[in-house]
Amino acid sequence: MNTKMDRRKKYTRMVLKESLLSLLKNKSISSITIKEICERADINRSTYYAHYANQYELLEAIEEDFIEDLTDTLSQYNFSKEDEALQMTEKLFEYLAANSNMCDTLLSENTDMYFLKKGMNITREFIFKNLIDESTIDQEAYDYINMFIVGGSIHVIQNWMQNGMDKSPGEMAGILNAFINRGLAGMRG
């Protein structure tokens, strides 16, 4: 009996998440109502409130699931040297391409800034942690440089997705790593 409840609970949460993601394609999170989510999911409001307090909590659950899956995927690789940052960056782009519908929705202006901030932290943790030698500059400068690199990288990812992923994950990883490692001088042919 307990297994049946777990399956029902998982199904309900899955349907609610899919419904919110569908609504986020055309509306901002602040303008989406619980009623709309429930109608799309064919779930009553009391069932919704048994799982989530509001639409923001549901969005946070979607973001957390995505981030957990991304972190688990990237954790499978142990690229720590600067030379291997290209491989990790390519794995990131491959993951984003494979999950492009959800990622594109979560990075859109219809959501909140939470996902973008978490994405910046993941990018910093897995990709850029070894690119800058912290011992050569003061901590405040390091934080600003890191923020610049990661923030720019997130916007590159957004643009790539908006352009229909017009370049392969390998090409994008090469472009991003060349710029990060050598700046504009590294971009000249």
Secondary structure as UniProt FT lines:
FT   HELIX           2..24
FT   TURN            25..26
FT   HELIX           29..31
FT   HELIX           34..41
FT   HELIX           45..51
FT   HELIX           55..75
FT   HELIX           82..84
FT   HELIX           85..98
FT   HELIX           100..106
FT   TURN            109..110
FT   HELIX           114..123
FT   HELIX           124..128
FT   TURN            129..131
FT   HELIX           134..136
FT   HELIX           139..162
FT   TURN            163..164
FT   HELIX           169..182
FT   HELIX           183..187
//
